[in-house]
Amino acid sequence: FMSETAAALCLSASYRHAGDHTWQTLTLLFALVPCALVQLSLVFIHRDVSRDRPLVLLLHLLQLGPLV
């Protein structure tokens, strides 16, 4: 998961360096939107109604939820 995100960011940086702003935008869009949706779904799946866990929520907001 983390290596896929890192690869997308490196590819986006190479597109920016080459001046291909359309491909850079599409790469970031297709890399970050699914990542955000996964984190949002994990927040609802791991949400325990009986106790509040702010550390887990913070990790999900920092895109580190799958590590939990």
C-alpha positions as CSV (number, residue, x, y, z in Angstrom):
1,F,0.0,0.0,0.0
2,M,2.7,2.4,1.0
3,S,5.0,1.4,-1.9
4,E,2.2,2.0,-4.4
5,T,1.6,5.5,-3.0
6,A,5.3,6.2,-3.1
7,A,5.6,5.0,-6.7
8,A,2.6,7.2,-7.7
9,L,4.2,10.2,-6.1
10,C,7.5,9.5,-7.8
11,L,5.8,9.1,-11.2
12,S,3.9,12.3,-10.6
13,A,7.1,14.2,-9.8
14,S,8.6,12.9,-13.1
15,Y,5.6,14.0,-15.0
16,R,5.9,17.5,-13.4
17,H,9.6,17.6,-14.3
18,A,8.7,16.7,-17.9
19,G,6.0,19.3,-18.0
20,D,3.1,16.9,-18.5
21,H,0.5,18.5,-16.2
22,T,-2.4,16.5,-17.4
23,W,-0.7,13.2,-16.7
24,Q,0.5,14.5,-13.3
25,T,-3.0,15.5,-12.3
26,L,-4.5,12.1,-13.5
27,T,-1.7,10.2,-11.6
28,L,-2.4,12.1,-8.4
29,L,-6.1,11.7,-8.8
30,F,-6.0,8.0,-9.4
31,A,-3.6,7.5,-6.6
32,L,-5.0,9.7,-3.8
33,V,-8.7,9.4,-4.3
34,P,-8.8,5.6,-3.8
35,C,-6.4,6.0,-0.9
36,A,-8.7,8.5,0.8
37,L,-11.7,6.3,0.2
38,V,-10.0,3.3,1.7
39,Q,-9.1,5.4,4.8
40,L,-12.7,6.7,5.1
41,S,-14.1,3.2,4.9
42,L,-11.6,1.9,7.5
43,V,-12.6,4.7,9.8
44,F,-16.2,3.4,9.7
45,I,-15.2,-0.2,9.9
46,H,-12.8,0.2,12.9
47,R,-15.1,2.7,14.6
48,D,-16.0,1.2,18.0
49,V,-19.2,2.9,19.3
50,S,-18.5,2.1,23.0
51,R,-15.1,3.8,23.2
52,D,-13.5,6.7,21.4
53,R,-10.0,6.1,20.0
54,P,-8.6,9.4,18.8
55,L,-5.2,7.9,18.0
56,V,-6.7,5.5,15.4
57,L,-8.7,8.4,13.9
58,L,-5.6,10.5,13.7
59,L,-3.7,7.7,11.9
60,H,-6.5,7.3,9.4
61,L,-6.4,11.1,8.7
62,L,-2.7,10.8,8.1
63,Q,-3.3,8.0,5.6
64,L,-1.6,5.5,8.0
65,G,-4.8,3.5,8.8
66,P,-3.8,0.2,7.1
67,L,-0.8,0.0,9.4
68,V,-3.2,-0.2,12.4
